Amino acid sequence: MDEQAVERKRNLFEWFQALVFALAVVMFLFTFVFKIVTIEGTSMLDTLHDGDRVVVSQLFYDPQPGDVVVFASPRYENNRPLIKRIIATQGQTVDIDYEAGIVYVDGVALDESYTFTATNLDGGTELPLTVPEGEYFVLGDNRNNSKDSRFTSIGTVKRSEIVGRAVLRIFPFQSVKVI
C-alpha cells in the first residue's frame, strides 16, 4: 500500500473517531443536561405557540418565580408533560381577583406583561392559597385557556414533578429566542 492510501485511511479513521465522540457528547447532553420538548396547545400564548420546540435545562435547576417550566405527573393527563410559568414558590400566598383579572403573591399585584389575557377563569382551587413546602403554583400565560394550578386536577406542582426550565425556543427557526 502506498503512503497516500495509508494517510487517507488514517484521516478517515480520525474523522470517524471525532464523529463517534461528538455523538457521545450530544447523547450525554440530551440525556442528562437538556431535553427538547414540543409545545402542545395554546395555554402559553403569546410566549410559546402550539408546535414550538423548546430546549429544557434540567441540570442544577432551582425553580424560581417567573420561570417557564415543564412538569409531568400521572395526575396530569396520563403523565403528559405540561408547560407553565411559576407564579409562586413554597410559603408564598397566591390570591386572584377574577373580576379585575389580577394575580397577587403575598398581597402584591404581579406585573404580568407576558400574559395573553387577564386572569378571569376560576378553576375551583380555593384561594388565597399558601403554597406548600417543596411545591409551586403555576399558571399558563394564556390565562383563560390554560389548565393550571387554579384547577384542582392540577393543583400545586411538586419539585419532583418538574422536568426542567424552558430556556430556548429553537423551532420555528425564524422565532428562535431565549425564554
C-alpha positions in Angstrom: 0.0 0.0 0.0 1.4 3.4 -0.8 1.8 6.3 1.6 -1.2 8.3 0.3 -3.6 5.4 0.8 -2.3 4.9 4.4 -2.7 8.6 5.1 -6.3 8.6 3.7 -7.2 5.7 5.9 -5.6 7.4 8.9 -7.6 10.6 8.2 -10.8 8.6 7.7 -10.3 6.9 11.0 -9.6 10.2 12.8 -12.8 11.6 11.3 -14.7 8.5 12.4 -13.3 8.9 15.9 -14.3 12.5 16.1 -17.8 11.7 14.8 -18.3 9.0 17.4 -17.0 11.3 20.2 -19.3 14.1 19.1 -22.3 11.8 19.0 -21.5 10.5 22.5 -21.3 14.1 23.8 -24.6 15.0 22.2 -26.2 11.9 23.6 -24.9 12.7 27.1 -26.1 16.3 26.9 -29.6 15.4 25.8 -29.9 12.6 28.3 -28.6 14.4 31.4 -28.5 18.1 30.7 -31.1 19.1 28.1 -34.3 17.8 26.6 -36.2 19.1 23.6 -40.0 19.4 24.2 -42.7 20.2 21.6 -45.4 22.5 22.8 -48.9 21.2 22.6 -51.8 23.6 22.8 -52.2 27.3 23.3 -52.0 27.7 27.1 -48.7 29.6 26.9 -49.7 32.1 24.2 -48.1 34.6 23.3 -44.8 33.3 24.8 -45.0 29.9 23.2 -47.2 28.5 20.4 -48.6 25.1 19.5 -45.9 23.2 17.7 -42.9 25.3 19.0 -39.9 23.3 20.2 -38.0 24.4 23.3 -34.8 23.3 24.9 -35.4 22.4 28.6 -32.5 22.6 31.0 -32.6 20.1 33.9 -29.0 20.3 35.3 -28.6 22.1 38.7 -32.0 23.8 38.3 -33.6 25.6 41.2 -37.1 26.7 40.2 -37.9 30.5 40.6 -41.0 32.7 40.1 -41.2 33.7 36.5 -39.5 30.6 35.1 -41.3 28.7 32.4 -41.1 25.0 33.4 -42.0 21.6 32.0 -43.5 19.2 34.5 -45.2 15.8 34.4 -47.1 13.5 36.8 -49.6 10.6 36.5 -52.1 13.1 37.8 -51.9 15.2 34.7 -53.4 13.7 31.6 -51.6 10.3 31.8 -48.2 11.8 32.6 -48.2 14.1 29.5 -45.7 16.9 30.1 -47.2 20.3 30.7 -45.5 23.7 30.4 -46.5 26.7 32.6 -44.9 29.7 34.3 -44.1 29.6 38.1 -46.0 32.3 39.9 -45.2 31.4 43.5 -43.0 29.1 45.5 -43.2 27.4 48.8 -44.5 29.6 51.6 -45.8 32.3 49.3 -49.6 33.1 49.3 -51.4 33.4 46.0 -54.7 35.2 45.5 -56.6 36.1 42.3 -59.1 38.9 41.8 -61.0 37.2 38.9 -63.2 40.3 38.2 -60.2 42.5 37.8 -58.0 39.7 36.3 -55.2 40.4 38.7 -52.9 37.8 40.4 -51.4 38.7 43.8 -48.5 37.0 45.6 -48.1 37.8 49.2 -50.5 40.7 48.7 -48.6 42.3 45.9 -50.1 42.5 42.4 -47.9 40.9 39.8 -46.7 42.9 36.8 -47.5 40.3 34.1 -46.7 41.8 30.8 -46.2 38.3 29.4 -49.8 37.3 29.7 -52.0 36.9 26.7 -55.2 37.5 28.6 -56.2 38.7 32.1 -56.8 36.0 34.8 -60.6 35.8 34.7 -61.1 32.0 34.7 -61.7 30.3 38.1 -60.6 26.7 38.2 -62.0 25.8 41.6 -58.9 25.9 43.7 -59.7 27.7 47.0 -57.9 31.0 47.2 -56.0 32.6 48.9 -53.6 29.6 48.9 -50.3 29.3 50.7 -48.0 27.1 48.5 -46.9 24.0 50.5 -43.2 23.3 51.1 -41.5 21.8 48.1 -44.3 22.8 45.7 -45.0 25.6 43.1 -48.1 27.5 41.9 -48.1 27.6 38.1 -50.2 29.4 35.5 -50.3 29.4 31.8 -49.7 32.8 30.0 -53.0 32.4 28.1 -54.9 32.6 31.4 -58.4 31.9 30.1 -57.3 28.9 28.0 -55.0 27.2 30.5 -55.4 24.3 32.9 -53.0 25.1 35.7 -52.8 25.4 39.5 -56.2 27.1 39.6 -57.7 23.7 38.8 -58.0 21.0 41.4 -57.0 18.4 38.8 -53.6 20.1 38.6 -53.1 22.0 41.8 -49.6 22.9 43.0 -46.7 21.2 41.4 -44.2 19.2 43.4 -40.5 19.8 42.8 -40.1 16.1 41.9 -42.5 16.6 39.0 -40.6 19.4 37.4 -38.5 18.2 34.4 -36.7 21.5 34.0 -36.8 25.1 32.8 -37.6 26.0 29.3 -34.6 28.2 28.2 -34.6 28.5 24.5 -37.2 28.2 21.7 -35.4 26.5 18.8 -38.3 26.0 16.3 -39.7 27.5 14.2 -36.3 28.7 13.2 -37.4 32.3 12.4 -38.6 32.6 16.0 -35.6 31.4 17.9 -35.4 33.2 21.3 -34.3 32.9 24.9 -37.3 32.3 27.1 
